[in-house]
Amino acid sequence: MKKSIKRILTGATILLAGLVIAGCGNKADASSKTTTVKIGVMSSDEPIWKPIVKKLKKQDINLKLVEFSDYNTPNKALTDHQIDLNSFQHYNFLDSWNDAHKTSIVSVGETYIAPLNLYSSKIKSLKDIKSGDEIAIPNDATNEGRALNVLEEAGLITLKKGVKLPTVKDISKNPKKLKITELEAAQTARSLTNVTAAVVTNDIAADADLTVKDAIFRETVNARSKQWINVIAANKKDKNNKAYKKVVKAYRTAATAKIIAKVYKGTAEPIWTLEK
C-alpha cells in the first residue's frame, strides 16, 4: 500500500481543552537566546511530540505543548495568539475553517496521512451489516463528510453528486435503511458497544486501542487524498518564521516515523516517508 500512496502523493481528528492558555510564545527568553514556541496538539499526539521537545532544546527552542481534546479550539487559540502553532488538522479541515471564519491559517509543514476506518465490535465484515443497522460517524463538518464518503465507498449508501462536504441530508440512496448517527468524534469509538459499526478517526482509534486489523473497512488512498494530509499550521504572517521551520524539521525524522507507527498502531503514514 505504501508504494501506491507514494505514487499518488508525490508532487502533489469532543470536549473543550481543560487549559487556561497564557500569552503567546515565540519570544526570546530574557536571560538567554532560547526562543519559546507554543504548539497546540491533540492529547493523543503528546507521545509523538515529547521527544521533539527534547531535541529542540539543543537548538535553543523551548517548545511548549498545549493539549486540546476537541477539533474546534486549536485554530481559535492560534488566531487569538494564545499559541504559535498547532498540529491536529488536515488540509480539508484547514481550508474549511478559513472559509467559515475568515482566517488566514496556513500549513508550514506536512506530518502524516491517516485513512478513516470503519470499526465494529459486533460484526466481522461489511456483508454482515443488516437492514436497519445503526452506523455512527463524527459530527464535525469535515470528518462527517469524509465518513459519509467512506460509507459510500464501502457500498452502503449513495451520496448526491458534486457535494464537497456532504451531510446526512445528502444521502440519495440508503438501500439497507441504515440509521446514520452523528456523534462527537470522541464518542464514536465508545459507541461501538451500542451501534453496529462506527467510522473512527485515527487519534480517537488510538486512544481506544483500535488497530488497522480491527477495521472492517478502510478508506482508500487515491488521487483525492492530498486534502487529508495533516499539517503543522501557523498564522499566515508567520509562514516563514525560522523557529517554526526548525520545529517542522525536527518533526520530520525517522525517529518520529517510528513513534507515529507505535502510537497510531499502523493507522497513520508519515508523509515524508512517502515522498522519496
VOKE-254419 format. One line per 10 residues: their letters; for each residue x, y, z of C-alpha. Coordinates in Angstrom, 3 decimals. Example, Ala and Ser with C-alpha at 12.3 -4.5 7.8 and 13.67 -1.06 7.14 Angstrom:
REM residues 2
as = 12.300 -4.500 7.800  13.670 -1.060 7.140;
***
This chain:
REM residues 276
mkksikrilt = 0.000 0.000 0.000  2.932 2.326 0.713  4.064 2.273 -2.903  0.650 3.218 -4.197  0.337 6.047 -1.697  3.796 7.225 -2.672  2.881 7.422 -6.326  -0.303 9.313 -5.568  1.087 11.839 -3.142  4.489 12.605 -4.623;
gatillaglv = 4.348 16.081 -6.111  1.116 16.839 -5.430  -9.489 14.234 14.317  -15.023 16.294 21.865  -14.557 18.238 24.899  -13.056 21.707 25.227  -9.436 21.732 26.292  -9.141 21.914 30.043  -6.496 24.548 29.808  -6.114 28.225 30.513;
iagcgnkada = -3.555 29.287 27.960  -1.195 32.099 28.875  0.144 34.682 26.409  1.689 33.868 23.076  5.099 32.277 22.765  7.736 32.676 20.049  9.605 35.077 22.330  13.281 35.061 23.208  13.747 34.428 26.910  15.192 37.490 28.628;
ssktttvkig = 18.059 35.580 30.249  19.121 33.518 27.236  18.948 33.070 23.490  16.204 30.468 23.857  13.054 31.018 21.812  9.765 29.807 23.271  7.221 28.367 20.852  3.771 27.186 21.967  2.160 24.494 19.853  -1.376 23.170 20.231;
vmssdepiwk = -1.675 19.400 19.874  -4.302 16.761 20.492  -3.754 14.784 23.691  -3.217 11.586 21.676  -0.263 13.223 19.897  1.665 14.085 23.057  3.864 10.933 22.904  4.915 11.925 19.392  5.882 15.459 20.377  7.720 14.853 23.684;
pivkklkkqd = 10.954 13.589 22.040  10.804 16.556 19.646  10.635 18.919 22.624  13.884 17.395 23.950  15.547 17.596 20.561  14.687 21.260 20.054  16.119 22.255 23.452  19.536 21.569 21.949  18.641 24.088 19.238  17.679 26.796 21.751;
inlklvefsd = 13.956 26.351 21.177  11.695 25.849 24.174  8.739 24.032 22.591  5.749 24.069 24.918  2.945 21.583 24.242  -0.582 22.884 24.801  -3.026 19.959 24.784  -6.519 20.078 23.324  -9.227 17.430 23.198  -11.578 18.924 20.605;
yntpnkaltd = -11.190 19.968 16.998  -12.658 23.470 17.219  -10.442 25.148 19.823  -6.868 24.922 18.437  -7.462 27.196 15.445  -9.222 29.819 17.573  -6.318 29.708 20.034  -3.949 30.206 17.113  -5.718 33.220 15.631  -6.118 34.697 19.155;
hqidlnsfqh = -2.314 34.365 19.517  -2.593 32.152 22.583  -0.404 29.633 20.775  2.057 29.985 17.889  1.443 26.742 16.013  -0.954 23.836 16.056  -0.781 20.307 14.744  -4.094 18.451 14.562  -5.796 19.088 11.222  -5.620 18.132 7.569;
ynfldswnda = -5.810 20.471 4.580  -9.553 19.983 4.117  -10.332 20.967 7.719  -7.939 23.915 7.473  -9.466 25.230 4.252  -12.999 24.811 5.583  -12.074 26.637 8.803  -10.533 29.539 6.927  -13.602 29.840 4.707  -16.040 29.722 7.611;
hktsivsvge = -14.122 32.016 9.994  -12.428 34.369 7.513  -8.995 33.485 8.888  -5.595 33.112 7.245  -4.091 29.987 8.760  -1.545 28.191 6.584  0.451 24.988 6.577  4.139 25.290 7.420  4.802 21.554 7.134  3.081 18.241 6.447;
tyiaplnlys = 3.029 15.460 9.039  1.050 12.300 8.217  -1.970 10.922 6.408  -4.457 8.717 8.225  -7.200 6.890 6.276  -10.531 6.661 8.112  -11.557 3.208 9.275  -14.938 1.597 9.874  -14.894 -0.462 13.078  -17.294 -2.873 14.738;
skikslkdik = -17.318 -4.955 17.892  -20.417 -6.848 16.753  -19.710 -7.983 13.193  -16.677 -9.235 11.283  -17.254 -7.847 7.780  -19.338 -5.447 5.687  -21.540 -8.256 4.417  -22.786 -8.771 7.988  -24.419 -5.317 8.070  -28.201 -5.815 8.017;
sgdeiaipnd = -31.196 -3.692 7.149  -31.850 -1.043 9.793  -28.456 -1.322 11.468  -27.006 1.791 13.126  -23.734 3.361 11.967  -22.052 6.133 13.970  -19.996 8.891 12.323  -18.194 12.029 13.631  -20.396 15.123 13.645  -17.867 17.847 12.856;
atnegralnv = -18.366 19.065 9.300  -15.138 17.822 7.739  -14.997 14.385 9.321  -18.735 13.858 8.820  -18.399 14.494 5.103  -15.335 12.290 4.872  -17.017 9.495 6.881  -20.053 9.572 4.580  -17.741 9.215 1.605  -16.200 6.187 3.327;
leeaglitlk = -19.665 4.634 3.733  -20.343 5.308 0.062  -17.033 3.758 -0.927  -17.973 0.717 1.168  -21.152 0.390 -0.909  -23.513 1.120 1.988  -25.005 4.423 0.772  -25.022 6.735 -2.254  -24.450 10.474 -1.970  -25.619 13.347 -4.143;
kgvklptvkd = -23.068 14.223 -6.804  -20.858 17.278 -6.552  -21.183 17.944 -2.807  -17.776 18.813 -1.348  -18.678 18.212 2.295  -21.814 16.064 2.384  -24.086 15.713 5.401  -26.650 13.012 6.146  -29.141 15.161 4.179  -27.069 14.470 1.058;
isknpkklki = -27.641 10.706 1.167  -29.583 9.935 -2.010  -29.764 6.166 -1.623  -29.758 4.068 1.540  -30.852 0.602 0.375  -30.455 -1.031 3.784  -32.209 1.884 5.513  -29.257 2.278 7.832  -29.570 4.654 10.768  -26.669 7.102 10.475;
teleaaqtar = -25.985 8.632 13.898  -23.843 11.752 14.234  -21.695 11.904 17.382  -18.804 13.971 18.687  -15.646 12.394 17.309  -14.523 11.237 20.764  -17.790 9.332 21.228  -17.548 7.235 18.052  -15.233 4.583 19.473  -17.228 4.433 22.725;
sltnvtaavv = -20.415 3.905 20.737  -19.192 0.545 19.423  -20.930 -1.220 22.306  -24.261 0.192 21.126  -24.101 0.570 17.342  -23.342 -1.955 14.627  -20.324 -0.050 13.356  -18.654 3.356 13.587  -16.299 5.451 11.486  -13.494 6.498 13.841;
tndiaadadl = -10.675 8.976 13.243  -7.142 7.718 13.808  -6.425 9.667 17.001  -9.656 8.532 18.664  -8.997 4.975 17.437  -5.537 5.033 19.013  -6.964 6.207 22.361  -9.459 3.320 22.160  -6.693 0.827 21.337  -8.150 0.094 17.897;
tvkdaifret = -5.750 -1.020 15.174  -5.875 -1.394 11.403  -6.513 -5.102 11.854  -9.685 -4.310 13.816  -11.219 -2.379 10.912  -13.916 -3.946 8.736  -13.321 -1.331 6.044  -10.557 1.184 5.356  -10.715 4.346 3.298  -8.831 4.057 0.024;
vnarskqwin = -5.957 6.473 -0.558  -6.285 7.866 -4.070  -5.748 10.982 -6.155  -8.125 12.966 -3.903  -6.185 12.140 -0.745  -3.969 15.234 -0.740  -6.709 17.061 1.184  -6.439 14.549 4.054  -2.728 15.143 4.757  -2.255 16.507 8.289;
viaankkdkn = -0.189 19.641 8.788  1.582 21.877 11.270  -0.176 25.246 10.939  0.585 28.888 11.696  -0.931 32.276 11.038  -0.080 33.413 7.523  2.181 36.244 8.666  4.379 33.674 10.431  4.722 31.303 7.478  8.464 31.916 7.093;
nkaykkvvka = 9.357 32.060 10.797  12.774 30.394 11.188  11.978 28.873 14.578  8.824 27.290 13.191  10.784 25.796 10.310  13.098 24.184 12.865  10.046 22.660 14.579  8.902 21.170 11.279  12.362 19.802 10.517  12.651 18.260 13.985;
yrtaatakii = 9.294 16.523 13.455  10.024 15.044 10.046  12.601 12.422 11.059  12.959 8.646 11.002  12.660 8.613 14.816  9.293 10.389 14.663  8.088 8.000 11.954  8.707 5.076 14.310  6.798 6.771 17.136  3.860 7.540 14.825;
akvykgtaep = 3.703 3.872 13.842  3.665 2.861 17.522  1.178 5.492 18.738  -1.301 5.041 15.891  -0.819 1.295 15.506  -0.350 1.468 11.761  -3.333 3.731 11.041  -1.165 6.705 10.001  1.604 7.080 7.419  4.331 9.747 7.902;
iwtlek = 4.091 11.817 4.745  7.809 12.377 4.293  8.406 8.637 4.014  6.047 8.610 1.019  7.728 11.492 -0.789  11.036 9.765 -1.578;
***
